[in-house]
Amino acid sequence: MKLGGKQLTAVLAIAGATILLQAAAVAVLTAPSHSAAPRHAAVTAPACGNAHLGLPGGALVWASSQGDGFAGGMGYLLEITNVGRHACSLRGVPGAAVQDYNGHLIGGKIPASGAGPLVILEPGATAHFQLAMHEPLIVCAHPVDGDLLIYLPGQQQAQSHFLGAGACPGLRGGGTLSLEAIQPGLGVPYYSF
């Protein structure tokens, strides 16, 4: 098929626009969120305090999205939003535990770690981290069901996440939890950064 000059120009314009749109979409998906991006080292913010639904004013762990499943468990993305009126900072890997329905920890607490990037959260900004929950029957013969607790770095008081978890007595985190460092921006399920 032979194309005339105007037809060839139109085809090339459509192809060029398609390439530019794809490049723009990739740039948007891979660009870090500016609202939660780390600031210049000279600018600091106090550590984020815990917030609860009834007590706003700090960092609230509020959402989880089921991410990738794997043999023997499931991955989750958890979001942390600054619900306060001032910027605050987070650094590291959150701690976690599983609490039984009587309020007792199953096993022990996995302590938070300060290893990770410094994330400054402006008011309303969100960061995220990944959590893996391993199938407790792989770890022990008699797991106990309970609720997930999250300890933000620098905080001693846990936030109940209302996400059910099984755990094994006598093991830190019930032997079933592993967490990664807090990262700036919203987490996107099924998307690797």
C-alpha positions as CSV (number, residue, x, y, z in Angstrom):
1,M,0.0,0.0,0.0
2,K,1.4,3.3,-1.0
3,L,0.7,6.3,1.2
4,G,0.5,9.9,0.0
5,G,2.4,12.8,1.7
6,K,-0.5,13.8,4.0
7,Q,-1.3,10.2,4.9
8,L,2.4,9.5,5.7
9,T,2.6,12.7,7.8
10,A,-0.6,11.7,9.8
11,V,0.8,8.1,10.4
12,L,4.1,9.5,11.6
13,A,2.4,12.0,13.9
14,I,0.2,9.3,15.5
15,A,3.3,7.1,16.0
16,G,5.3,9.9,17.5
17,A,2.4,10.9,19.9
18,T,2.1,7.2,21.0
19,I,5.8,7.0,21.8
20,L,5.6,10.3,23.8
21,L,2.5,9.2,25.7
22,Q,4.2,5.9,26.7
23,A,7.3,7.7,27.8
24,A,5.3,10.1,29.9
25,A,3.3,7.2,31.5
26,V,6.6,5.5,32.5
27,A,7.9,8.7,33.9
28,V,4.8,9.3,36.0
29,L,4.8,5.7,37.3
30,T,8.5,5.7,38.2
31,A,8.9,9.2,39.6
32,P,9.1,9.5,43.4
33,S,6.3,11.4,45.2
34,H,7.5,14.9,45.8
35,S,5.3,15.3,48.9
36,A,7.2,12.5,50.7
37,A,10.6,12.9,49.1
38,P,13.6,13.3,51.4
39,R,14.5,16.9,51.9
40,H,18.0,18.4,51.7
41,A,20.2,17.2,54.6
42,A,20.2,20.7,56.1
43,V,16.4,20.6,56.5
44,T,15.2,18.4,59.3
45,A,11.9,17.5,60.8
46,P,11.1,15.9,64.2
47,A,10.4,12.1,64.3
48,C,6.8,11.2,63.5
49,G,4.8,10.3,66.5
50,N,2.1,7.6,66.5
51,A,-1.4,8.6,65.5
52,H,-4.5,6.7,66.1
53,L,-7.9,7.2,64.5
54,G,-9.1,9.0,67.6
55,L,-5.9,10.9,68.2
56,P,-4.6,12.5,65.0
57,G,-1.3,14.4,65.0
58,G,1.4,12.0,63.9
59,A,2.0,9.1,61.4
60,L,-0.9,6.7,61.0
61,V,-0.4,3.2,59.5
62,W,-3.8,3.0,57.8
63,A,-4.0,0.8,54.8
64,S,-2.7,-2.5,53.4
65,S,-2.9,-3.8,49.9
66,Q,-2.4,-7.4,49.2
67,G,0.6,-7.7,47.0
68,D,2.5,-10.6,45.7
69,G,1.7,-14.1,47.0
70,F,4.6,-16.6,47.3
71,A,4.9,-20.2,48.2
72,G,4.2,-20.3,51.9
73,G,2.9,-16.8,52.4
74,M,1.6,-13.4,51.2
75,G,3.1,-10.0,50.7
76,Y,1.4,-6.7,51.7
77,L,2.1,-3.0,51.1
78,L,1.3,-0.9,54.2
79,E,0.8,2.9,53.9
80,I,1.8,5.5,56.5
81,T,0.3,9.0,56.3
82,N,1.2,12.1,58.3
83,V,-2.1,13.2,59.7
84,G,-0.5,16.0,61.7
85,R,-0.1,19.7,60.9
86,H,3.7,19.7,60.7
87,A,6.3,17.7,58.7
88,C,7.8,14.7,60.5
89,S,10.5,12.2,59.7
90,L,10.7,8.4,59.6
91,R,13.8,6.2,59.0
92,G,14.2,2.5,58.9
93,V,12.2,-0.7,59.1
94,P,9.1,-0.8,61.3
95,G,8.9,-3.4,64.1
96,A,6.0,-5.8,64.3
97,A,4.3,-8.4,66.5
98,V,1.2,-10.5,66.6
99,Q,-1.2,-10.0,69.5
100,D,-3.7,-12.7,70.5
101,Y,-7.3,-11.9,71.1
102,N,-6.7,-11.6,74.9
103,G,-4.1,-8.8,74.3
104,H,-0.9,-10.9,74.8
105,L,1.9,-11.0,72.3
106,I,2.4,-14.3,70.6
107,G,6.1,-14.9,70.6
108,G,8.0,-11.6,70.8
109,K,8.2,-8.3,69.2
110,I,10.4,-7.8,66.1
111,P,12.2,-4.5,67.0
112,A,12.2,-1.6,64.6
113,S,15.5,-0.7,62.9
114,G,17.0,2.6,62.0
115,A,18.5,1.2,58.7
116,G,16.9,2.8,55.7
117,P,16.4,6.1,53.9
118,L,15.3,9.2,55.8
119,V,11.7,10.0,54.7
120,I,10.2,13.4,55.4
121,L,6.4,13.4,55.5
122,E,4.7,16.7,54.9
123,P,1.2,17.0,56.3
124,G,-1.0,14.6,54.3
125,A,1.9,12.9,52.6
126,T,2.2,9.1,52.5
127,A,5.1,6.6,52.6
128,H,4.9,2.8,52.5
129,F,6.7,-0.4,53.4
130,Q,6.4,-4.0,52.5
131,L,5.4,-6.8,54.9
132,A,5.6,-10.5,54.3
133,M,3.4,-12.9,56.3
134,H,4.6,-16.5,56.2
135,E,2.1,-19.4,56.6
136,P,2.4,-20.3,60.4
137,L,1.8,-24.0,59.9
138,I,5.1,-24.2,58.0
139,V,6.9,-22.7,61.1
140,C,5.1,-24.6,63.9
141,A,2.5,-27.2,64.6
142,H,0.2,-25.1,66.8
143,P,0.0,-21.5,65.6
144,V,-2.2,-19.0,67.4
145,D,-4.4,-16.5,65.5
146,G,-4.3,-12.8,66.4
147,D,-3.9,-9.2,65.0
148,L,-0.9,-7.6,63.5
149,L,0.8,-4.8,65.5
150,I,3.2,-2.3,63.8
151,Y,5.8,-0.3,65.7
152,L,7.1,2.7,63.7
153,P,10.8,3.4,64.1
154,G,11.4,5.4,67.3
155,Q,8.0,4.5,68.8
156,Q,7.4,2.2,71.7
157,Q,3.6,2.1,71.3
158,A,2.2,-0.1,68.6
159,Q,-0.5,0.6,66.1
160,S,-3.0,-2.1,65.7
161,H,-3.5,-2.8,62.0
162,F,-6.6,-4.9,62.2
163,L,-5.0,-7.4,59.8
164,G,-5.3,-11.0,61.0
165,A,-2.1,-13.0,61.4
166,G,-1.1,-16.4,62.6
167,A,2.0,-16.7,64.8
168,C,4.0,-19.3,66.7
169,P,4.7,-19.0,70.4
170,G,8.3,-18.5,71.5
171,L,9.5,-16.8,68.2
172,R,10.1,-13.1,67.6
173,G,7.2,-11.8,65.4
174,G,5.6,-15.2,65.9
175,G,8.2,-16.5,63.4
176,T,5.9,-15.4,60.5
177,L,6.6,-11.7,59.8
178,S,9.3,-10.0,57.8
179,L,9.4,-6.2,57.0
180,E,11.3,-3.9,54.7
181,A,12.4,-0.3,55.1
182,I,10.0,2.6,54.8
183,Q,10.1,4.3,51.4
184,P,8.7,7.6,50.3
185,G,5.4,7.8,48.3
186,L,2.4,5.6,47.9
187,G,3.0,1.9,47.4
188,V,1.6,0.3,44.2
189,P,0.6,-3.3,44.6
190,Y,2.1,-5.8,42.1
191,Y,4.6,-3.1,41.0
192,S,8.4,-3.4,41.7
193,F,10.3,-0.2,42.2
